[in-house]
Structure formats: structure tokens, C-alpha cells
Amino acid sequence: MSPRRFKPRSVHQVEIYLDRLALAARRADDKELRRLLPIFTRLNSELVAAAAEEELVEAILKRPLRPERTVPE
């Protein structure tokens, strides 16, 4: 069986995955938490890589890729 291909994700996508994983972790027992920890680690690495990639592209384009997000009050 061939390994899964890496699919680059945007910062926003990784943040969504981390939020969903955090929700699952809050509901999990110890055994499940040990299973989820490597996923957290991988997603955190992806978040750092995606942020660096977006920063690089923005520097090349000299403009933001997406508008600043505002928090509704």
C-alpha cells in the first residue's frame, strides 16, 4: 500500500482541525488522549508551516492573502 500523499493546508483549515480535535480531547478518556497526542503534534507542526508559507507568499505578493479577522462583539 502506498503512503498517503501530503495535502498542504491553510492556516484556517489547520485551526479548524485543531478546534475539533480539542473538543474531542475534552470528551476523551486517558487512553484516547494518548492516541490523540501525536495528532496534536502533527497539526501544530502543520500550523507553523502553513503560517510561514502564507507569510512568505504575502511578502512576495506585497499584500495579505486574506483580510484580518475581527472578533464579533
N, C-alpha and C positions, 0 to 999 in steps of 0.2 A: 504494500500500500504506500502511495506517495505521501509525503508530508503536506500538511495544509499550507497553502500559499499565504504569505503575509499580506493583509489588506491594510494599507495606511488609513488612519482615521483622523478626523479633525479634532481639535481640542474640544469642541462642543460635543461631539459623539462620545469621546472618552469620558467627559464629565457626566454624561447621561448614564453610561455603563457603570461608573463608579458610584453614582447615586443609587442605582438599582441594586448593586452589589452590597452597598452599605445597609440598605433596607433588608436584604436577605440575611446579612450578618447579624442584625439586631434580633432577628427571629430564630437564629440557628443555635444549636447546642454546641458543646466543645468539639465534638468530632467533626461537625460540619464546618466550624470555624477554621479548624486545621486544614480542611480541604480548600477553603476559600482564600486563605492567606497567600498562596502563590499567585492566584488570580489578581488579588490586590496589587501585589508586587509588579506583575507584568503590566497591568493597566497604568500604574503610576509611572513606569518607565515609558510607556506609550504616550502618556500625557506630557511628560517632559520633552520627548522627541517631537511630538506634534506642535507644541508651543514654540520650540526652537525653529521648526520648519516654517511655521506661519510668520515668525519674526524675520526670518531670512527672506521669505518671499515679499513681505511688506517692505523690507529695506530695498529690495531690488526694484519693486514697483513704485516705491516712494509714496505709498498710500496704504491705509488699513484694508485688510481683506474683508472685515465685517465691521459694522458700526459698533460703537461702545454700547454695552448693555446697561440699561438703567433698571434699578430695582423699584418696582411699583410700591407706592406707599399705601 
